[in-house]
């Protein structure tokens, strides 16, 4: 309830905790949300991270233009930078985590999802496969259709007992 009030959202959500850098691939998530919305399905994605990228200074603005064009403003909510405490709480209370990156070194997000026993929608890249999260749902990094299908399936699964999931992790 505190997070909902502070960040002005309500209900269940997915968490996309990546910086708004081009290779983090928020674009595929926005496109997947557009496909879901077009078919009358709604989910909520909260996204945290720095909205500025010195390598691509217009990137965040372009993403938000696409959000508006697809009519997914209520489905894709960028929170920007949040405290470490809030990020941890957002992860714990999320339905699942999303990491759509095109490339990574070693993904902290994947390790955090594993440690919390959280399902994760994950781009099918070599390092993510190497990290081997047990609750992963893989999709090609450029396949918005596959991601939309995964997100809708995850959205409609019963929410696991958070305490039990953490104990099992």
Secondary structure, DSSP 8 states (H G I E B T S, - for coil): -HHHHHHT--S--EEE---S-GGG-HHHHHHHHHHHHHTT----EEEES----TTSTTHHHHHHHHHHHHT-TTTEEEEES--HHHHHHHHHHSSEEEE--S--SS-HHHHHHHHHT--EEEE--HHHHHHT-TTEEEE-TT-HHHHHHHHHHHHTS----HHHHHHH-
